[in-house]
Amino acid sequence: MSSAIVTSARRALDRFPAGDGSGASAAAVVSPASVASPAAVASPAERAAWADALIDSGDLDAAAGQVIAALRVDAQAPETLLTVVRRFTGDHARAVMAAAIDHGRVNAASNDWTPRPSPAGAVAHLAAGSDDAEEALLRAVLVVREYEDHPTAWYRRNRAHRIGEVLTVLAGAHPGEPERLDRWAQILGDADRPRLAAAAALLAPLGLAEIDRRCGGVDDDTAGFEAVPLARALAGSGRMTEALELAARLEPEWRQQALVAVSEVVTDEREARAVVAAFRACPKAGRERGQQRAHRYRLARMLLTFDRIDDALAELTKMRDPRAVGHGPAELAGEIVQWLSRRPGHATGERLRTLLDVLESPHVFHQDLGEQVTAILHRVFVLADPALRTEITGTRAAALRAKSRSYERALVDAGLAAGLLTLGRPDEATALLRGAVSTVRGARLHRMAETLIGAAADADLPERDPGLFIEFLGAVADLAFAGPPESTEVAVRLGPVGRATATRLLDRFQKEYVGRWAGWLARAAAETGDFDTLHTLLENAVDEPTALAIGRRLAAALARHGNLTDAHAVADAYGLRLPG
């Protein structure tokens, strides 16, 4: 099965001229020492994918080596790498953990206002259970990096976040062992004693008074990842009164989030009423309309948690001023219709019409409408009775098209087409998608491409009507002035036929994005074992970086499907071999 692919892979790099960093031949790329161009150096994400495949094949030594090589890179660790790190045990786990500490990965500083997951939490899974390993990791994350001792800088909060990530994992790994808290507190010392609050799984059963004694007061700068989970854990431990008391100490933004977190674990009706009452009494984070709307949005989500659908809809209809970022009425309408989709017996015509009324109202900004209308229309159409479906395809769809920007009207048609397909009405669905093609012509699609391609996938257009899919995807490609989405979900849903078609249309995308779209298709093809698409992508790669990215995904796919000899041959040719 793979011999032709391997032969093609070995020849692919010869297509690029000498001097561009490819070394003029595949043979020159075999040795890492000869790999000259930045593109020829495998990224942490590529090494993570290869390591994951090696673990699946049983080669843990090689997998650990790849992860350690990725941890040496001075860059933010991708989520995929953190996922692979958690898979190691025993000697391999200790080796990976040592590398993460030695290369500063567990205490890497972040400039982000909202800290992203760091390797510290992933490595904590490797350390859990060993006193020496836990201590070594805690001492590593306690190191104070540049600017992290400035009381007004967010770097301080990021340091607290990585310490908290470690303590959260360690506490979860030691249920019923509160004595661990004393050991960790001794390592933390007095200055970092408040960080112990992140060990919610062990602290919550002890009660709020003991938490106060051990951790001190609440720090509003770190409440999001310490006090909010701690309030939830208190409620989950049967200490609802104390959970509400802790929430009441927080500033309004975190108090709201803590009460929402508490609501997720409440099962008693009386306690549910108490949480809702506490939230209604909670002050808003500010007088700005965005803060007012965020309060109402969170309240509606809490009401949904308690199955109070009509109360949630009532809050939705009160939302105003859509122009602030996030927590808008269209976003809330999307969450409510998802709730109804999981409970179709509650999807009455009146409730569905309320959702549509909100979308059509002046309180939904056209940009927010464009982000939600496809999915909402799809779900509402499926849930609706025949009379409402007729109304949707007629006056409702017309009103939403009129409200949308001209090139976003296709999103209305895409949602209707998906609903029609779900109900077994393919002719009407494909007619709508055909109309959507003409609607988007002349536009510049930034965020719409993923939604439109997803609608075509939902309609099974690649196999149902190949000609229309080519026309449809070609129009999207011509207008997609952005790269692909981060997730490969839509590319996976396209199936092998859809991906093969998309591969043939790559030259229709804007030149600067062709390589990224090719990599997106390659990732999905590798995930699903679609070797035909990988082969075609490799043969038609537009430049050396794209070819290298595709070849590395091919190596991982071969390993996962048991073709280890070929997998290693491709990996070596594409710069994944480690020195020595």
C-alpha positions in Angstrom: 0.0 0.0 0.0 2.7 2.5 1.0 5.6 1.7 -1.4 4.4 4.2 -4.0 3.9 6.9 -1.4 7.4 6.3 0.1 9.0 6.5 -3.3 7.1 9.7 -4.0 8.1 11.1 -0.7 11.7 10.5 -1.3 11.5 12.2 -4.7 9.4 15.1 -3.6 12.1 17.3 -2.2 14.2 17.0 -5.4 11.6 19.3 -7.1 13.0 22.2 -5.2 16.1 24.0 -6.5 19.4 23.6 -4.7 20.2 26.5 -2.4 16.7 26.9 -1.0 17.6 24.9 2.1 16.3 21.6 0.8 19.7 20.3 0.0 18.6 19.6 -3.6 17.8 16.0 -2.8 16.0 13.9 -0.3 19.2 12.2 0.6 20.6 15.5 1.8 17.8 15.9 4.2 18.3 12.6 5.9 21.0 13.9 8.3 19.7 16.6 10.7 23.2 18.2 10.5 22.6 18.9 6.8 19.2 20.5 7.3 19.9 24.2 6.7 16.6 26.0 6.3 14.3 26.9 9.2 11.5 25.1 7.5 13.5 21.9 7.5 13.7 21.9 11.3 10.7 20.0 12.6 8.4 22.0 14.8 7.3 20.9 18.2 3.8 20.2 16.8 5.3 18.0 14.1 7.5 16.1 16.6 4.5 15.7 18.8 2.5 14.1 16.0 5.4 11.7 15.2 5.9 10.9 18.9 2.2 10.1 19.4 2.4 7.7 16.5 5.6 6.1 17.9 3.8 5.5 21.2 1.0 3.9 19.3 3.5 1.6 17.6 5.1 0.7 21.0 8.4 2.5 20.4 8.5 4.5 23.6 12.2 5.2 23.6 12.0 7.0 20.2 8.8 8.8 21.2 10.4 10.1 24.4 13.4 11.3 22.3 11.1 13.2 20.0 9.3 14.9 22.9 12.6 15.8 24.6 13.8 17.4 21.3 10.5 19.4 21.1 11.0 20.6 24.6 14.4 22.0 23.8 12.8 24.5 21.4 12.5 28.0 22.8 8.8 28.3 21.9 5.3 28.0 23.5 4.5 24.3 23.7 1.5 23.4 21.5 -1.5 21.6 23.0 -0.7 18.5 21.0 2.7 18.2 22.7 1.2 18.5 26.1 -1.3 15.7 25.2 1.6 13.4 24.2 3.6 14.3 27.4 0.8 12.9 29.5 1.1 9.5 27.9 4.5 8.6 29.3 5.1 6.5 32.4 8.0 5.1 34.4 11.6 5.8 33.1 10.2 7.6 30.0 8.1 9.9 32.2 11.1 10.8 34.4 13.3 11.5 31.3 10.7 13.8 29.8 10.1 15.6 33.1 13.8 16.1 33.6 14.1 17.6 30.1 11.1 19.9 30.7 12.7 21.2 33.8 16.3 21.4 32.4 15.2 23.4 29.4 13.0 25.8 31.3 9.7 24.6 29.8 7.8 24.2 33.1 8.4 27.8 34.2 8.4 29.5 30.8 7.0 33.0 31.1 4.1 34.1 29.0 3.3 37.5 27.7 -0.4 36.6 27.3 -2.9 38.5 29.3 -4.8 35.2 29.7 -2.2 32.5 30.3 -2.4 29.5 28.0 -1.9 25.9 29.3 1.8 25.4 29.9 3.9 22.2 30.1 3.9 22.5 33.9 0.4 20.9 34.2 1.2 18.2 31.7 4.5 17.4 33.4 2.7 17.3 36.8 0.9 14.1 35.5 4.3 12.5 35.2 5.5 13.6 38.6 2.4 12.6 40.6 3.0 9.8 43.0 6.7 10.3 43.6 7.7 12.6 46.5 11.0 13.4 44.9 9.5 14.2 41.4 6.7 16.3 42.9 9.2 18.3 44.9 11.5 18.8 42.0 8.7 20.0 39.8 7.3 22.4 42.4 10.7 23.9 43.0 11.2 24.4 39.3 7.9 26.3 38.8 8.6 28.4 41.8 11.5 30.0 40.1 10.9 33.8 39.6 11.4 34.8 36.0 12.1 38.3 34.8 9.4 40.8 35.8 7.5 38.1 37.8 8.3 39.8 41.1 6.6 43.1 40.0 3.4 43.4 42.0 1.5 45.3 39.2 2.6 43.2 36.2 0.6 40.3 34.8 3.8 38.2 34.7 3.2 37.7 38.4 -0.2 36.2 37.7 1.3 33.9 35.0 3.7 32.5 37.5 0.9 31.9 40.0 -1.0 30.2 37.1 1.7 27.7 36.4 2.2 26.9 40.1 -1.6 26.4 40.3 -1.6 24.1 37.3 0.9 21.8 39.1 -0.9 21.8 42.4 -4.3 21.1 40.8 -3.0 18.0 39.0 -1.1 16.8 42.1 -4.1 17.2 44.3 -6.3 15.3 41.9 -3.8 12.5 41.9 -3.9 12.1 45.7 -7.6 11.8 46.7 -8.0 11.3 50.5 -4.5 12.3 51.3 -4.7 15.8 52.9 -1.4 15.2 54.6 0.1 16.1 51.2 -0.9 19.7 51.7 1.6 20.1 54.5 4.4 18.8 52.4 3.6 21.1 49.5 3.1 24.1 51.8 6.5 23.6 53.2 8.0 23.7 49.7 5.9 26.8 48.7 7.0 28.8 51.8 5.2 31.7 53.2 5.4 34.0 50.2 3.7 31.5 47.9 1.4 30.0 50.6 -1.8 31.4 48.8 -1.0 29.3 45.8 -2.0 26.2 47.8 -5.6 27.2 47.1 -5.2 25.6 43.7 -5.2 22.2 45.4 -9.0 22.3 45.5 -9.6 18.6 45.4 -7.8 18.1 48.8 -8.8 21.4 50.4 -12.5 21.4 49.8 -13.4 18.5 52.0 -11.6 20.3 54.9 -13.9 23.3 54.8 -13.5 27.0 54.3 -12.1 27.7 57.8 -9.2 25.3 57.2 -8.7 26.7 53.7 -8.3 30.2 55.2 -5.9 28.9 57.8 -3.7 27.2 55.2 -3.9 29.6 52.3 -4.8 33.1 53.7 -7.0 35.5 51.8 -8.3 35.5 48.3 -6.2 37.2 45.6 -8.4 38.8 43.0 -5.6 38.6 40.4 -5.6 34.8 40.6 -9.2 34.2 41.6 -10.0 32.8 38.1 -7.8 29.7 38.5 -7.8 29.4 42.3 -11.0 30.7 44.0 -13.4 29.8 41.2 -12.5 26.1 41.1 -12.3 26.1 44.9 -15.9 27.3 45.2 -17.0 24.6 42.8 -15.1 22.0 44.8 -16.7 23.1 48.0 -20.1 22.8 46.5 -19.2 19.4 45.2 -18.1 18.3 48.7 -21.5 19.2 50.1 -20.4 22.6 51.5 -22.8 24.8 49.6 -23.0 27.5 52.3 -19.2 27.8 52.3 -19.1 27.8 48.5 -21.4 30.8 48.5 -19.5 32.5 51.2 -16.2 32.1 49.3 -17.9 33.5 46.1 -19.2 36.5 48.1 -15.6 37.5 48.9 -14.7 37.9 45.2 -14.9 41.0 43.0 -18.0 41.0 40.8 -16.4 39.4 37.7 -15.0 36.4 39.6 -18.0 36.2 41.8 -20.2 35.7 38.8 -17.9 33.0 37.4 -17.6 31.3 40.7 -21.4 31.1 41.0 -21.7 29.7 37.5 -19.1 27.1 38.4 -21.0 26.2 41.6 -24.2 25.8 39.6 -22.6 23.1 37.5 -22.4 20.7 40.4 -25.7 21.5 42.2 -28.4 18.8 42.2 -30.6 19.9 45.0 -33.5 22.2 44.0 -33.3 24.3 47.1 -29.6 24.8 46.6 -30.2 25.7 43.0 -32.6 28.5 44.0 -30.0 29.8 46.5 -27.4 29.9 43.8 -29.7 31.8 41.4 -30.6 34.2 44.1 -27.0 34.8 44.9 -26.2 35.5 41.3 -29.1 37.9 40.9 -27.8 39.8 44.0 -24.3 39.8 42.6 -23.2 43.3 41.4 -22.2 43.7 37.8 -18.5 44.2 37.0 -19.0 47.7 35.8 -21.5 50.2 34.4 -20.4 49.6 30.8 -23.1 47.9 28.7 -20.8 45.0 27.9 -20.5 44.2 31.6 -24.2 44.5 32.0 -24.7 42.1 29.2 -22.1 39.6 30.5 -24.0 39.5 33.8 -27.3 38.6 32.0 -25.5 36.1 29.7 -24.1 34.2 32.7 -27.4 34.3 34.5 -29.1 32.8 31.5 -26.5 30.0 31.2 -27.0 29.2 34.9 -30.8 29.0 34.4 -30.2 26.6 31.5 -28.1 24.5 33.8 -31.1 24.2 36.1 -33.4 23.4 33.1 -35.2 26.7 33.5 -35.5 27.2 29.7 -38.3 29.9 29.8 -36.4 32.0 32.3 -33.3 31.7 30.1 -35.3 32.8 27.1 -36.7 35.7 29.1 -33.1 36.9 29.9 -32.2 36.5 26.2 -35.0 38.8 25.1 -33.8 41.5 27.5 -30.3 41.7 26.0 -29.4 45.0 24.3 -26.5 46.8 22.6 -24.7 44.0 20.6 -21.6 46.0 19.7 -19.3 45.0 22.6 -17.2 41.9 22.1 -18.5 38.6 23.5 -21.6 37.5 25.5 -23.9 38.8 22.8 -27.6 37.7 22.2 -26.7 35.7 19.1 -24.1 33.7 21.1 -26.6 33.0 23.8 -29.2 32.0 21.3 -26.7 29.5 20.0 -26.3 28.0 23.4 -30.0 27.8 24.0 -30.7 26.1 20.7 -27.9 23.5 21.5 -29.7 22.9 24.9 -33.0 22.4 23.0 -31.3 20.0 20.5 -30.3 17.8 23.5 -33.9 17.9 24.8 -36.1 18.1 21.6 -39.2 17.5 23.7 -38.8 21.1 25.0 -38.4 22.6 21.6 -41.9 24.1 21.3 -42.9 26.4 18.4 -43.1 29.3 20.7 -39.6 28.9 22.1 -38.1 28.4 18.6 -39.9 31.5 17.3 -38.5 33.5 20.3 -35.0 32.5 19.2 -35.7 33.6 15.6 -37.3 36.9 16.8 -34.1 37.7 18.7 -31.9 37.0 15.6 -34.1 39.3 13.5 -34.1 42.0 16.1 -31.9 45.2 15.9 -30.2 44.0 19.1 -28.1 41.4 17.2 -25.2 43.0 15.3 -24.7 41.6 11.8 -21.2 40.4 12.6 -22.5 38.3 15.5 -25.3 37.1 13.4 -22.9 35.8 10.8 -21.0 33.8 13.3 -24.1 32.0 14.7 -26.8 32.0 12.0 -25.7 28.8 10.1 -25.7 26.5 13.2 -28.8 28.1 14.7 -30.9 27.8 11.5 -29.7 24.2 11.0 -30.8 23.2 14.5 -34.0 25.2 14.6 -35.1 23.9 11.2 -34.6 20.3 12.4 -36.5 20.9 15.7 -39.4 22.8 14.1 -42.8 21.5 13.1 -43.9 21.6 9.5 -45.7 24.9 9.8 -42.6 26.6 11.3 -40.3 25.0 8.7 -42.4 26.6 5.9 -42.2 29.9 7.8 -38.4 29.6 8.1 -37.8 28.9 4.4 -40.1 31.8 3.6 -40.3 35.0 5.6 -37.8 34.1 8.4 -35.0 33.3 6.0 -35.8 36.4 3.9 -35.6 38.6 7.0 -32.3 37.1 8.0 -30.8 37.6 4.6 -31.9 41.2 4.5 -30.3 41.8 7.9 -27.0 40.1 6.8 -24.2 41.8 4.9 -24.5 40.9 1.2 -21.8 38.3 1.1 -22.9 36.8 4.4 -26.4 35.9 3.1 -24.8 32.6 2.0 -24.5 31.7 5.7 -28.3 31.8 6.0 -28.6 29.5 2.9 -25.9 27.2 4.3 -27.8 26.7 7.6 -31.1 26.0 5.8 -29.3 23.6 3.4 -27.9 21.6 6.4 -31.4 21.4 8.0 -33.0 20.3 4.7 -30.3 17.6 4.3 -30.9 16.3 7.8 -34.6 15.9 7.0 -33.9 14.1 3.8 -34.6 16.9 1.3 -31.4 16.9 -0.8 -32.7 18.6 -3.9 -33.8 21.7 -2.0 -30.6 21.7 -0.1 -28.3 21.6 -3.1 -30.4 24.3 -4.8 -29.7 26.6 -1.8 -26.0 25.8 -1.9 -26.0 26.5 -5.6 -27.5 29.9 -4.8 -24.9 30.5 -2.1 -22.1 30.1 -4.6 -23.4 33.1 -6.6 -24.1 35.1 -3.4 -20.5 35.0 -2.3 -18.9 36.0 -5.6 -17.1 39.2 -5.4 -16.7 39.1 -1.6 -13.6 38.6 0.6 -14.2 35.7 3.0 -12.2 35.9 6.2 -14.0 33.8 8.8 -16.8 32.4 6.6 -14.7 29.8 4.7 -14.9 27.2 7.5 -18.6 27.6 7.9 -19.3 27.3 4.2 -17.1 24.3 3.7 -18.7 22.7 6.8 -22.1 23.2 5.3 -21.0 21.4 2.1 -19.6 18.6 4.3 -22.9 18.3 6.2 -24.8 18.2 2.9 -22.5 15.3 1.7 -22.0 17.4 -1.3 -18.6 15.9 -2.4 -20.3 12.6 -3.2 -23.9 13.7 -3.7 -23.1 16.3 -6.4 -19.4 16.5 -7.2 -19.8 19.1 -9.9 -21.6 21.5 -7.5 -19.0 20.8 -4.8 -16.2 21.8 -7.2 -18.1 25.0 -8.1 -18.9 25.7 -4.4 -15.4 25.0 -3.0 -13.8 26.9 -5.9 -15.8 30.0 -5.2 -14.9 29.7 -1.5 -11.2 29.2 -2.4 -11.2 32.3 -4.7 -12.5 34.5 -1.9 -10.8 33.0 1.3 -8.5 35.8 2.3 -7.2 33.9 5.4 -5.7 30.6 6.3 -7.6 27.5 7.4 -9.2 27.0 10.9 -7.0 25.6 13.6 -9.1 22.5 14.0 -9.2 19.8 11.3 -12.8 18.8 12.2 -14.3 20.2 9.0 -11.5 18.6 6.8 -12.2 15.3 8.5 -15.9 15.6 7.8 -15.3 16.2 4.1 -14.2 12.6 3.8 -11.6 11.2 1.3 -13.6 12.3 -1.8 -14.0 15.9 -0.5 -10.4 16.1 0.6 -9.2 14.8 -2.8 -11.3 17.5 -4.6 -10.0 20.2 -2.3 -6.5 19.1 -3.0 -7.1 19.6 -6.7 -8.4 23.1 -6.0 -5.6 24.3 -3.8 -4.2 26.5 -6.6 -7.5 28.5 -6.4 -6.6 29.8 -2.8 -4.7 33.0 -2.4 -1.0 32.2 -3.0 0.2 33.2 0.5 -2.3 30.7 2.1 -2.0 27.7 -0.2 0.7 26.0 2.0 -1.4 26.4 5.1 -4.6 25.0 3.5 -2.5 22.1 2.2 -1.1 21.4 5.7 -4.7 21.5 7.0 -5.8 18.8 4.6 -2.7 16.8 5.3 -3.3 16.8 9.0 -6.9 15.5 8.5 -5.7 12.9 6.0 -3.1 11.7 8.4 -5.6 11.5 11.2 -7.9 9.3 9.1 -5.3 7.2 7.2 -6.2 8.9 3.8 -3.0 8.0 2.0 -4.3 8.9 -1.4 -4.8 12.5 -0.4 -1.4 12.6 1.4 0.2 11.2 -1.8 -1.4 13.8 -4.0 -0.6 16.7 -1.6 3.0 15.7 -1.5 3.4 15.4 -5.2 1.8 18.9 -5.7 3.4 20.7 -2.7 4.2 24.3 -3.8 7.3 24.8 -1.8 9.8 23.1 0.5 8.2 24.0 3.8 4.8 22.6 2.6 6.4 19.4 1.4 8.2 18.9 4.7 5.1 19.5 6.7 3.1 17.0 4.6 5.9 14.4 4.7 6.1 14.5 8.4 2.4 13.9 8.8 2.7 11.1 6.3 5.4 9.4 8.5 3.0 9.5 11.5 0.1 8.1 9.5 2.3 5.2 8.2 3.4 4.4 11.8 -0.1 4.4 13.1 -1.1 1.9 10.4 1.7 -0.5 11.2 4.0 0.4 8.3 7.0 1.0 10.6 9.8 0.5 8.1 8.3 2.9 5.6 7.3 5.3 8.4 10.9 5.6 9.6 12.2 5.9 6.0 9.9 8.9 5.4 10.7 10.4 8.9 14.4 10.2 8.2 14.1 11.8 4.8 12.0 14.6 6.3 14.2 15.7 9.1 12.6 13.8 12.0 15.7 11.7 12.8 17.4 12.7 16.0 21.2 13.3 16.2 23.3 10.4 17.4 
